[in-house]
Amino acid sequence: MKPGWQHLMTVAELPEAKPVRQMLGEVPVAAIRINGVARVLADRCSHMSGPLSDGELADGCLTCP
């Protein structure tokens, strides 16, 4: 993947407080919008490699499944 900003989706397309799995090229990412602010991170938890997009959001924290 090229360095720099990449287009994934518009903020309006991202549901509020619900993680969504998207592909950025060949890289799976988890996108989430909290209070209108979009965040995107690798769709893999660091301890068990589970998909964060299947996780739950509580108190602003995304917990792996």
N, C-alpha and C positions, 0 to 999 in steps of 0.2 A: 504494500500500500504506500502511496505517496505521502510524504510528510505534509503537515498543514491541515487546514480545515477541510472537512468532507461533508457533502450534503447527505443527510439521512432521511429527513422528513421535516415538514413544517411543525411548529409547536401546536398549531390548531389541529393537526392530525393525531396528536398524541393525547390519549385520554388522561384525565387528572387522577393522580394517585394509583395508577395501575401499571405495573411493569409490562413492557412490550418487547418481544424479541424481534430484532431486525438484523439483516445482514449488511455489513459494510464491506463490499467486495466479497472476500471469502471469510471475513471475520464476523462471528456472531457477537452482537452487542445487546445489552439490556438498556432500554430507554425508559425514562420515567419523568413525569411532570408533577412537581409539588409546588402548590401555590403559584402556578403559572410559570415556574422556572424549570426548564428542561435540563436533565442530567443524563449522560450516557457513559456506560462503562462496559468492560468486557463481560460477556454473559457467562461468567464462570466464578464460582465462589473460591476463595483461596485455600480453604481447608479440605474440601471434599470434591472439588471441581463440579459441583452441581450447578444447574442453570439458574442464575439469579432471576431471570425473567419468570420463573415459576415460583419465586419467593413471595413473601408477604411484606407489605409496608405497614409499619406501626411507629408512631411518634417520629416520623421523618427518617426512619432507618429501614433499609431493605434487608430482610433476613432470608438466607438461603432456605430452600425446601427441605 
